Amino acid sequence: PSPSPSLGPSPSRSPSLNLNPNPWTMRRSLGRALVGRRPAAAAQPRRYLNLHEFQSKALLARFGVPVQPGRAAMTGVTGRMVAEELLEQDETSEFVVKAQIHAGGRGKGDFTNGFRGGVHMARLPGEVHQLCDAMLGQRLVTKQTGPEGQLCSTVLVHRKVDIASECYFAILQDRARGGPSIVASAKGGVDIEEVARTDPGALVVEAVDVDEGLTEKQAKRIAERIGLGSASLLPQAVKSMRGLYDLFDCMDATQVEVNPLAVSEDGHVYAVDAKLNFDDNAAFRQKELFSLRDKSMEDPRDVAAEEVGLHYIGLDGNIGCMVNGAGLAMSTMDIIHLYGGEPANFLDVGGGASEEQVTEAFELLASDPKVEAILVNIFGGIMHCETIAEGIVHAHHALDLGVPLIVRLEGTNVDEGRRILEESGLPITFAKDLDDAAQKAVAAVNGEVHVDDAA
């Protein structure tokens, strides 16, 4: 978004964030099918910042994008107070109460206390109080959370809006065009991936000149093409679209998706649901934004790995993997799958891991109860094989792994690394190459006898 990567957003264009719970984002995915292509694979696993709905809507409001009045609450009493404040502003107000977790499908989810649904309507402040009490402190299980669900510690209470029509509007970084593109449609409030697949003509796709930004002329043209061209709606739509682009530009976003961009029965344009993604490489100049990250919504193993400089992503298999380099890690997972196994994780120790980091990596693998074997696949370049070997020996003595350990080492100081492992007397199965390593790991979890060169 910025012409020079060394320059931060202009202070005059980047409003300061109000971090007090104030408005919101649901979690709908902008389909890769929107522009008919898949983005290139990332060079390494990324953790993109996820914001809660109330945080995202507070951010939209700061850039002048209209959102429904309301704010977050962490107790039933506060939820009731929010509803009473909204009634003071408009005595006809009705309310929506939404559980705040990092997953979609909240409306159809179930809480572990038996309460059904993470999104509810209410007409009275007392009802809002009761709904908050039923949700807060409980785990909400949806189709995206897994059976363990996510803890709901905050709810969003906002004014209900009667919607007359819905549009779709998004800004994303388009690799093919070398810059941001607008994707819009008169068909909003539905799965946009399905629209792209079944009715691609309903999509409006326009590139944005990064030097000019989203001009009033271009915004008017897009608004007219998605049914917001009337005299009353056009100024509102243009203001919202340009505000969204300013957010995209100033906050180093990679995607800003509003679905729906809705028109209410009384003729007002609102961003009803929004999904925002941000460039992690910009965290150094967006410190206030990235301070909004809620680590309680993340896998604690991922957080622990990040804190010691490792790249970890938990998966559903039973073969733990420790590899150096994202490409080698992905190849290792593919070959495990080829031989009938399932990887339990993506764990990249990188090119400069220390003995302590290797030990931390083993602690992460050993903490996963699903892991029935560990495969270490190291190609030493910057990373020396003897460092990995010393870390393996230290981890074996410090931890009770209790599962078979298969090691494949190649590259810098491989002979020294093998010597350290062989002289350790530990029950390690060596592999001569990646195919051999994968086959031995799969055999180990299947309880099969494999030709073995255990040290």
Buried (B, 14 or more C-beta within 10 A) or exposed (E): BBEEEEEBBEEEEBBEBEEEBBBBBBBBEBBEBBBEEEEEEEEBBEBEBBBBBBBBBBBBBBBBBBBBBBBBBBBBEBBBBBBEBBBEEEEEBBBBBBBBBBBBBBBEBBBEEEBEBBBBEBEBBEBBBBBBBBBBEBBBBBEBBEEEBBBBBBBBBBBBBEBEBBBBBBBBBBEEEEBBBBBBBBBBBBBBBEBBEEEEEBBBBBBBEEEEBBBEEBBBBBBBBBBBBBEEBBBBBBBBBBBBBBBBBBBBBBBBBBBBBBBBEEEBBBBBBBBBBBBBEBBEBBEEBBEBBBEEBBEEBBBBBBEBEBBBBBBEBBBBBBBBBBEBBBBBBEBBBEBEBBBBBBBBBBEEBBBEBBBBBBBBBBEBEBBBBBBBBBBBEEBBBBBBBBBBBBBBEEBEBEBBBBBBBBBBBBEBBBEBBBEBEBEBBBBEEBEBBBBBBBBBBEEEEBEEEEB
